[in-house]
Amino acid sequence: MTEQELANVIWDIKEVIRNSYDDSEVEDVILPFTLLRRLDCVLEDKYDAILEELNSFDEKVRKYKLQSLMKKNGITFFNMSGLSLKKMLNAPDHVGDSFKTYLEGFTDNVKDILANFVHEDGDSDVVDLSKIYSRLDRGNKLFAVIQQFVEKADLHPNKVSNAMMGTIFEIVIRRSKESTNTKAGQYYTPREIVKLLVSLTMCGKEQDLFIPGKAFTIYDPCCGTGGMLTVGREHLQEMAQNKNLKVYLYGQELSEKTYAICKADLLMKGDDQNLDQQLFQGDTLADDKLYGKKFNFMLANPPFGVDWGKDTNVKKAVLKDNCPGGRFEAGLPSTSDGSLLFLQHMISKMDEQAGSRIGIVLNGSPLFNGDAGSGWSNIRKMLLERNLLDAIIALPKNLFYGTDITTYLWILDNKRPVEKYRKALFIDAAHTKEFTNLLQKNLGKKRYEVSDSGAKEIFKIYKEYKSYSRDIEYEKTGELEQLEIAKLLDYDDFLYTNVSVRRPLRLWFENISDKYDALCKSEDFNAEDKKNLILRDIAQLEGVDEKRSDHEFFAWLKENKMKTTKAQQKLIRDAFGEINEDAPIAYVDPFKNSGESVIDTNLNDTEKIPMKQDIEEYFEREVVPFAPDAWMDRSKDKVGCEFPFTRLFYKYRPLRRSEDILAELASLDNTLNEELSHLKEDRVYEAI
């Protein structure tokens, strides 16, 4: 069976307990029993022989002998009960007691894992599945569940590899989350994307793998079921052609259940010596369990669109580390999406001496959200200032189980070769037909998978690290057209200066008495307010309704013995002035017909001027012809950074001629009429 088929079989076991459990509770049974079945299958071939040898020793020394026997047989866990799920089927009347004995017989490392499936607030001492099996036993479902798993789920390592097992767990989790309308995308990443991300992240480090005695570390701050970690290790060992290459895996995971699966997966692969110091449960942003550690490779698919400001502990930790030397010193994204917090967290763990590479999956928001000076922009700018950004790859839509949006792979490196200095490669692999295969059946929102040929082409383009074009079929016409697939860009291509553009206020003053009457009728205006009395006095002046410019109006007031302060001048302009593009300019000192202009705040604007362009030349070319009276307020200049992926790869296509569109509509109309006519004839014939 394939991973998908096996996962479907396992998930269908839920029908045994359908009447006893809600949809939200089903995974509480299915996940731990899947794990137990896998543990049994892993031990199956060696279990009886090890147990027989153990029982030959006195009870006092068995514990010490067990460790040596486990090491001798290449296993990292055991069960001293003499039972397995399969053996329990021989005594159906005692299945409850047998299951309790079975759970108690596991070594402590397994008990620790199982505790995460039943942990509740204030119940941290739980070390078994008593809450689960006792409920099943009371409902006479325990035997049936065990029987189903034994008979239908053969998870022996000879038939199901560790990689397959990891995928099975992930599919079961996805099925569970979909059944309760929970986003599965936050739990794991499709394996073909993991493999692509891993290959890109580890590209260029091949020679390091052959250094005698060298060991490597891989870290995932939101490791889920551990797919990225295990695929990463397998990839390094495959590149080194050495299955014994030392690769140490580190990770942290928020969800207790997925953490338990990850830990169990690593346990079954022999990673038990320092697992308690390598893998942790908890929120990475709120509490970094691996504080101070540095890593060679880091991989992650952090949650998208999660509001990090809602969790008090996370918010407190993030704000604390938003300081010089802190994890988030570059800046903070908006609370609506914390994915760039994970990126900064990973950057803080880059090894400056040995070098580190990062591969992370992100959505489109981190590319362009935020203006110059914002946290978003400053984070992007930091990547360039530290020469970290190596590549960004756009993937097609509908690749993930929980979202259909376009996603991007970011590759970072803090030991980039000289030829890559201040350069980044952008790859537009968002072309569905060229880089993916259509799935026979949708998996959630996942309609496509990255094809082997697509993954190879992306890797080849990245490795060559240069601009690249190829023929792509335009989906609307079916015609081939040459498109840029990769662009090698300078860092300055992503930087811009945000320049404030100002224009003068232009005012006419006329029909003042009518405007004052309108003000008095307004609910928001108090004519008796002391500050507003000057407006009344002006409105009562003889000749006040004549048309005057700003300078003329205030000069006229002065002639009429009316003195005005700066605050009153603004009040008068707001109340009686009419903005008009054809009116003369209003000056800060209205009694002078020159000098500093009053700014028309309604016309305030900004220009994003590319770093590579001269600001003065740009202004004269792009602004002055359309607004001759405009000027730049350079005191408010801000340098911003964005990665405008869509704009970089945009290809202009002229609009279709109206004649062609009408001809197509006519053709479709004729075709439809013909089909309707045939349908009517068929019905008449059937009636006869």
ZALUMPA-705632 format. One record per residue (C-alpha): residue in one letter; x, y, z. Coordinates in steps of 0.05 Angstrom, whole numbers, padded with zeros to 5 digits, always signed. Layout:
ZALUMPA-705632
aXYZ
...
end
This chain:
ZALUMPA-705632
m+00000+00000+00000
t+00020+00072-00012
e+00025+00122+00045
q-00042+00151+00024
e-00076+00084+00023
l-00049+00063+00090
a-00068+00130+00121
n-00139+00123+00093
v-00144+00053+00123
i-00121+00078+00191
w-00167+00138+00190
d-00227+00095+00171
i-00218+00057+00237
k-00254+00116+00268
e-00319+00083+00246
v-00311+00034+00303
i-00318+00091+00354
r-00363+00137+00313
n-00421+00133+00362
s-00378+00143+00423
y-00334+00201+00402
d-00345+00269+00370
d-00306+00288+00307
s-00261+00333+00349
e-00243+00273+00394
v-00229+00221+00342
e-00155+00238+00334
d-00146+00227+00410
v-00155+00153+00394
i-00129+00145+00324
l-00062+00181+00332
p-00036+00146+00396
f-00060+00078+00371
t-00025+00089+00305
l+00038+00104+00344
l+00030+00042+00389
r+00020-00002+00328
r+00083+00025+00296
l+00123+00014+00361
d+00099-00058+00363
c+00118-00069+00291
v+00187-00040+00301
l+00200-00087+00360
e+00165-00148+00330
d+00224-00186+00302
k+00269-00178+00363
y+00219-00172+00419
d+00211-00245+00443
a+00286-00259+00441
i+00304-00197+00481
l+00249-00210+00531
e+00271-00282+00541
e+00343-00260+00554
l+00320-00206+00602
n+00277-00255+00642
s+00338-00299+00653
f+00367-00245+00698
d+00347-00226+00769
e+00294-00171+00772
k+00342-00123+00806
v+00391-00123+00747
r+00342-00126+00690
k+00338-00050+00684
y+00413-00045+00674
k+00415-00105+00627
l+00359-00076+00586
q+00401-00016+00565
s+00458-00060+00539
l+00409-00107+00503
m+00375-00047+00470
k+00441-00020+00446
k+00462-00089+00423
n+00399-00096+00381
g+00399-00026+00354
i+00335-00003+00388
t+00322+00056+00434
f+00259+00034+00470
f+00226-00030+00496
n+00165-00058+00531
m+00176-00102+00592
s+00104-00126+00597
g+00111-00184+00549
l+00050-00158+00513
s+00034-00126+00446
l-00030-00103+00413
k-00030-00168+00373
k-00021-00212+00435
m-00079-00177+00471
l-00127-00206+00419
n-00116-00275+00450
a-00151-00253+00514
p-00211-00209+00496
d-00242-00215+00565
h-00182-00183+00598
v-00164-00131+00546
g-00172-00072+00595
d-00123-00100+00647
s-00076-00124+00592
f-00074-00055+00559
k-00059-00022+00626
t-00001-00071+00639
y+00023-00061+00567
l+00027+00015+00575
e+00063+00010+00642
g+00114-00036+00610
f+00143+00016+00563
t+00210+00048+00577
d+00207+00119+00604
n+00223+00152+00537
v+00159+00123+00507
k+00117+00141+00568
d+00141+00212+00561
i+00117+00213+00489
l+00049+00182+00505
a+00037+00233+00559
n+00031+00287+00506
f-00031+00254+00477
v-00071+00262+00541
h-00040+00322+00575
e-00087+00374+00603
d-00076+00439+00640
g-00056+00424+00711
d-00046+00350+00694
s+00027+00349+00676
d+00042+00284+00713
v+00001+00240+00666
v+00047+00185+00640
d+00001+00138+00603
l-00063+00133+00561
s-00108+00114+00618
k-00160+00166+00602
i-00166+00140+00531
y-00164+00065+00542
s-00210+00066+00602
r-00264+00104+00563
l-00257+00055+00505
d-00260-00004+00554
r-00323+00022+00588
g-00356+00029+00520
n-00334-00041+00499
k-00294-00010+00442
l-00222-00023+00464
f-00217-00094+00436
a-00249-00073+00370
v-00200-00015+00362
i-00140-00059+00377
q-00166-00113+00329
q-00175-00062+00273
f-00105-00035+00280
v-00073-00104+00283
e-00112-00133+00224
k-00112-00072+00178
a-00050-00031+00194
d+00014-00071+00180
l+00067-00018+00197
h+00127-00064+00199
p+00192-00028+00178
n+00201-00078+00122
k+00137-00052+00090
v+00134+00019+00116
s+00198+00060+00118
n+00210+00115+00168
a+00197+00167+00114
m+00131+00133+00095
m+00111+00130+00168
g+00122+00204+00177
t+00078+00218+00117
i+00024+00171+00143
f+00021+00209+00209
e+00016+00274+00172
i-00040+00251+00127
v-00079+00225+00187
i-00070+00293+00221
r-00094+00328+00158
r-00155+00284+00155
s-00169+00298+00227
k-00163+00373+00220
e-00205+00375+00158
s-00260+00336+00193
t-00264+00392+00245
n-00252+00450+00196
t-00183+00463+00225
k-00128+00487+00180
a-00082+00428+00166
g-00030+00474+00134
q-00005+00495+00202
y+00013+00424+00218
y+00055+00400+00161
t+00084+00412+00093
p+00075+00367+00032
r+00137+00323+00026
e+00154+00342-00046
i+00159+00415-00023
v+00201+00394+00037
k+00249+00357-00009
l+00255+00417-00055
l+00267+00464+00002
v+00319+00418+00032
s+00357+00409-00033
l+00359+00485-00044
t+00380+00500+00027
m+00437+00450+00027
c+00461+00466-00043
g+00533+00489-00045
k+00555+00453+00018
e+00572+00388-00015
q+00647+00393-00002
d+00638+00403+00072
l+00606+00335+00077
f+00672+00300+00063
i+00712+00333+00118
p+00733+00276+00165
g+00697+00276+00231
k+00653+00336+00215
a+00583+00336+00244
f+00523+00378+00223
t+00462+00407+00258
i+00393+00419+00230
y+00340+00461+00266
d+00266+00473+00256
p+00231+00523+00303
c+00162+00497+00287
c+00179+00425+00270
g+00110+00393+00269
t+00119+00319+00259
g+00192+00328+00242
g+00188+00319+00166
m+00237+00374+00149
l+00287+00350+00201
t+00288+00277+00178
v+00287+00293+00103
g+00343+00343+00116
r+00386+00290+00149
e+00371+00238+00096
h+00391+00288+00042
l+00458+00304+00075
q+00474+00231+00084
e+00454+00216+00013
m+00498+00273-00014
a+00556+00248+00029
q+00542+00176+00008
n+00550+00160+00082
k+00491+00136+00123
n+00533+00144+00186
l+00546+00218+00174
k+00533+00252+00241
v+00473+00298+00234
y+00440+00322+00298
l+00368+00345+00295
y+00339+00401+00337
g+00269+00428+00339
q+00212+00458+00378
e+00137+00447+00367
l+00076+00481+00397
s+00025+00424+00390
e+00035+00369+00442
k+00008+00314+00396
t+00051+00332+00336
y+00111+00340+00383
a+00098+00270+00409
i+00095+00241+00339
c+00159+00277+00320
k+00195+00252+00382
a+00170+00181+00371
d+00192+00183+00299
l+00263+00204+00319
l+00262+00153+00375
m+00247+00097+00327
k+00304+00121+00282
g+00353+00114+00339
d+00357+00186+00362
d+00352+00175+00436
q+00418+00192+00468
n+00406+00267+00473
l+00334+00273+00448
d+00311+00310+00511
q+00363+00363+00497
q+00347+00368+00423
l+00272+00367+00417
f+00224+00410+00458
q+00150+00425+00464
g+00127+00497+00471
d+00118+00563+00434
t+00184+00583+00401
l+00167+00656+00400
a+00146+00658+00473
d+00201+00614+00501
d+00262+00593+00460
k+00281+00526+00490
l+00346+00525+00451
y+00369+00595+00471
g+00441+00609+00452
k+00447+00549+00404
k+00474+00558+00333
f+00460+00513+00275
n+00488+00495+00206
f+00421+00488+00171
m+00352+00514+00190
l+00286+00496+00157
a+00216+00520+00172
n+00145+00528+00147
p+00118+00576+00200
p+00044+00590+00207
f+00017+00643+00160
g-00031+00698+00181
v-00030+00680+00255
d-00041+00740+00301
w+00019+00739+00347
g-00008+00796+00388
k-00067+00756+00417
d-00022+00711+00459
t+00001+00750+00519
n+00063+00708+00530
v+00084+00714+00458
k+00072+00788+00455
k+00111+00800+00519
a+00171+00759+00494
v+00170+00791+00425
l+00169+00862+00453
k+00225+00844+00502
d+00269+00820+00445
n+00253+00880+00400
c+00317+00914+00422
p+00391+00919+00401
g+00419+00849+00405
g+00351+00817+00413
r+00320+00766+00366
f+00274+00818+00335
e+00320+00878+00334
a+00307+00893+00261
g+00234+00908+00273
l+00166+00877+00282
p+00115+00859+00228
s+00042+00875+00241
t+00008+00830+00292
s-00034+00799+00236
d+00024+00755+00211
g+00082+00731+00253
s+00119+00692+00199
l+00176+00743+00196
l+00185+00735+00271
f+00204+00662+00258
l+00252+00685+00204
q+00287+00733+00251
h+00289+00680+00305
m+00325+00634+00257
i+00373+00689+00236
s+00392+00698+00309
k+00415+00626+00309
m+00461+00631+00249
d+00533+00610+00263
e+00578+00668+00244
q+00640+00625+00246
a+00620+00560+00213
g+00565+00590+00170
s+00491+00575+00166
r+00438+00569+00113
i+00363+00579+00122
g+00305+00553+00080
i+00236+00579+00098
v+00166+00576+00067
l+00129+00643+00068
n+00067+00673+00037
g+00066+00737-00005
s+00058+00787+00052
p+00132+00789+00074
l+00152+00809+00003
f+00119+00877+00002
n+00077+00892+00063
g+00094+00956+00100
d+00119+01024+00077
a+00190+01050+00086
g+00206+01055+00160
s+00156+01000+00180
g+00177+00936+00214
w+00164+00896+00151
s+00209+00940+00109
n+00263+00944+00161
i+00267+00869+00167
r+00276+00862+00092
k+00328+00917+00093
m+00366+00881+00148
l+00372+00819+00103
l+00407+00862+00051
e+00450+00900+00100
r+00477+00834+00127
n+00483+00803+00058
l+00438+00745+00077
l+00386+00740+00022
d+00407+00689-00030
a+00344+00671-00068
i+00268+00673-00068
i+00228+00622-00109
a+00154+00631-00125
l+00115+00566-00126
p+00049+00552-00162
k-00018+00558-00125
n-00056+00499-00096
l+00005+00461-00070
f-00013+00462+00003
y-00069+00425+00039
g-00096+00485+00078
t-00087+00543+00030
d-00090+00557-00045
i-00047+00620-00044
t+00020+00629-00078
t+00077+00611-00032
y+00151+00628-00034
l+00215+00593-00014
w+00267+00640+00016
i+00339+00618+00019
l+00388+00655+00065
d+00463+00646+00074
n+00511+00683+00120
k+00574+00656+00085
r+00560+00674+00013
p+00616+00671-00039
v+00645+00735-00066
e+00610+00728-00133
k+00543+00730-00098
y+00558+00792-00056
r+00497+00837-00052
k+00460+00797-00105
a+00397+00755-00102
l+00365+00706-00150
f+00290+00710-00160
i+00258+00648-00193
d+00187+00651-00219
a+00166+00578-00216
a+00092+00595-00207
h+00075+00565-00275
t+00030+00507-00259
k+00036+00466-00324
e+00112+00470-00327
f+00129+00454-00254
t+00073+00411-00226
n+00030+00349-00236
l-00045+00350-00228
l-00068+00303-00172
q-00120+00251-00189
k-00159+00272-00127
n-00155+00338-00089
l-00126+00334-00019
g-00159+00391+00017
k-00139+00452-00025
k-00080+00415-00054
r-00094+00403-00128
y-00022+00397-00152
e+00045+00371-00131
v+00113+00395-00153
s+00135+00346-00207
d+00203+00312-00206
s+00222+00348-00270
g+00197+00414-00242
a+00238+00406-00178
k+00300+00387-00219
e+00292+00449-00263
i+00283+00495-00203
f+00345+00466-00170
k+00385+00472-00235
i+00365+00545-00244
y+00384+00560-00172
k+00450+00524-00176
e+00471+00561-00240
y+00452+00627-00205
k+00440+00670-00266
s+00382+00700-00305
y+00343+00649-00346
s+00287+00650-00397
r+00246+00594-00430
d+00184+00582-00471
i+00121+00578-00430
e+00051+00561-00455
y+00004+00619-00445
e-00057+00586-00414
k-00109+00633-00446
t-00086+00623-00517
g-00045+00559-00514
e+00011+00594-00551
l+00084+00590-00530
e+00118+00654-00509
q+00187+00666-00480
l+00185+00688-00408
e+00237+00705-00357
i+00239+00650-00305
a+00298+00675-00264
k+00328+00743-00252
l+00394+00757-00219
l+00387+00824-00185
d+00430+00872-00146
y+00408+00888-00075
d+00399+00961-00095
d+00343+00938-00141
f+00301+00926-00079
l+00316+00991-00043
y+00281+01057-00052
t+00276+01125-00021
n+00207+01145+00003
v+00206+01220-00012
s+00150+01265+00013
v+00121+01309-00042
r+00085+01373-00022
r+00041+01422-00060
p+00019+01492-00040
l-00050+01510-00015
r-00089+01553-00065
l-00150+01590-00039
w-00205+01636-00061
f-00247+01674-00011
e-00318+01694-00032
n-00391+01689-00009
i-00367+01690+00064
s-00435+01708+00094
d-00468+01647+00062
k-00412+01602+00087
y-00420+01630+00157
d-00495+01617+00156
a-00481+01546+00135
l-00432+01538+00192
c-00483+01562+00242
k-00532+01509+00219
s-00481+01455+00230
e-00489+01413+00294
d-00414+01411+00302
f-00406+01487+00303
n-00416+01531+00365
a-00422+01604+00344
e-00415+01627+00417
d-00349+01592+00427
k-00297+01645+00442
k-00250+01621+00387
n-00306+01625+00335
l-00326+01697+00349
i-00276+01724+00299
l-00313+01685+00244
r-00378+01722+00263
d-00342+01789+00263
i-00313+01776+00194
a-00380+01754+00166
q-00411+01820+00188
l-00360+01863+00152
e-00385+01903+00093
g-00359+01878+00026
v-00338+01811+00055
d-00369+01771-00002
e-00323+01797-00057
k-00276+01747-00089
r-00206+01753-00061
s-00142+01712-00060
d-00112+01690+00007
h-00063+01747+00008
e-00117+01797-00013
f-00166+01772+00039
f-00120+01778+00098
a-00094+01846+00074
w-00167+01868+00070
l-00179+01844+00142
k-00119+01884+00164
e-00146+01946+00130
n-00210+01935+00170
k-00170+01936+00235
m-00177+01860+00246
k-00115+01829+00275
t-00106+01753+00267
t-00060+01703+00301
k-00030+01641+00267
a-00084+01598+00298
q-00139+01645+00275
q-00111+01647+00205
k-00117+01572+00200
l-00188+01575+00228
i-00207+01627+00177
r-00177+01588+00119
d-00213+01524+00141
a-00280+01560+00149
f-00281+01607+00090
g-00227+01588+00041
e-00244+01549-00023
i-00189+01504-00050
n-00180+01516-00124
e-00123+01495-00169
d-00130+01561-00208
a-00125+01604-00145
p-00061+01640-00123
i-00016+01606-00072
a-00029+01617+00002
y+00034+01635+00041
v+00050+01621+00114
d+00054+01697+00124
p-00009+01719+00088
f+00013+01792+00090
k+00071+01776+00044
n+00057+01754-00026
s+00117+01707-00027
g+00158+01663+00019
e+00140+01595+00050
s+00077+01565+00021
v+00022+01536+00063
i+00019+01460+00050
d-00044+01432+00020
t-00049+01369+00063
n-00101+01340+00016
l-00048+01337-00038
n+00007+01306+00005
d+00039+01249-00032
t+00101+01205-00032
e+00144+01179-00087
k+00181+01112-00083
i+00245+01130-00119
p+00290+01070-00136
m+00357+01072-00103
k+00393+01068-00169
q+00360+01132-00195
d+00381+01204-00180
i+00326+01233-00137
e+00329+01303-00167
e+00328+01277-00238
y+00270+01230-00222
f+00230+01287-00191
e+00241+01333-00251
r+00222+01277-00299
e+00164+01243-00263
v+00132+01296-00219
v+00145+01367-00243
p+00112+01358-00312
f+00047+01340-00277
a+00053+01385-00216
p+00098+01445-00232
d+00087+01476-00163
a+00107+01413-00124
w+00169+01407-00081
m+00204+01353-00041
d+00208+01353+00035
r+00274+01316+00041
s+00273+01321+00117
k+00224+01263+00118
d+00263+01217+00071
k+00260+01143+00090
v+00297+01085+00057
g+00251+01026+00045
c+00258+00956+00019
e+00210+00910-00018
f+00214+00849-00061
p+00164+00864-00116
f+00160+00794-00145
t+00098+00804-00188
r+00123+00869-00218
l+00191+00840-00233
f+00162+00784-00275
y+00102+00821-00304
k+00093+00814-00379
y+00049+00864-00415
r-00001+00834-00462
p-00044+00879-00506
l-00118+00876-00498
r-00156+00832-00547
r-00194+00868-00603
s-00268+00877-00589
e-00282+00844-00657
d-00246+00780-00635
i-00284+00778-00569
l-00351+00788-00604
a-00334+00733-00654
e-00317+00685-00598
l-00382+00701-00561
a-00421+00689-00626
s-00386+00623-00636
l-00402+00601-00565
d-00474+00622-00574
n-00481+00581-00638
t-00449+00520-00605
l-00497+00526-00546
n-00558+00532-00591
e-00536+00470-00630
e-00528+00430-00566
l-00596+00451-00541
s-00627+00433-00607
h-00597+00363-00606
l-00620+00354-00534
k-00692+00372-00553
e-00690+00323-00612
d-00664+00267-00567
r-00721+00278-00517
v-00773+00278-00573
y-00744+00213-00599
e-00745+00181-00530
a-00817+00202-00521
i-00837+00168-00586
end
